[in-house]
């Protein structure tokens, strides 16, 4: 099974002080993700819910500075990153496929708009 170069991360940087994660992709693209936006999209079962039950994020919580503070990040295999937030939450695996599909840059956002 081969993976598209568009979804292969070649460099990942957790910019803790700036509150963002930067990723360079094998096809030459560069993406920057705001830490608060990432936390609001945490894909874990607690945040998103499971088995028909709503998750914590469904309550539209007001996040504290601690909850959006990026303190660490680890690779999950060769397919995802798992940030650790200031409140200790660390169970969300953000896959490279999803991160690339949700790239917030103007070019990618415009492409998503034209395909809707």
Order of alpha helices (4+ residues) and beta strands (2+ residues): beta-beta-beta-alpha-alpha-beta-beta-beta-beta-beta-alpha-alpha
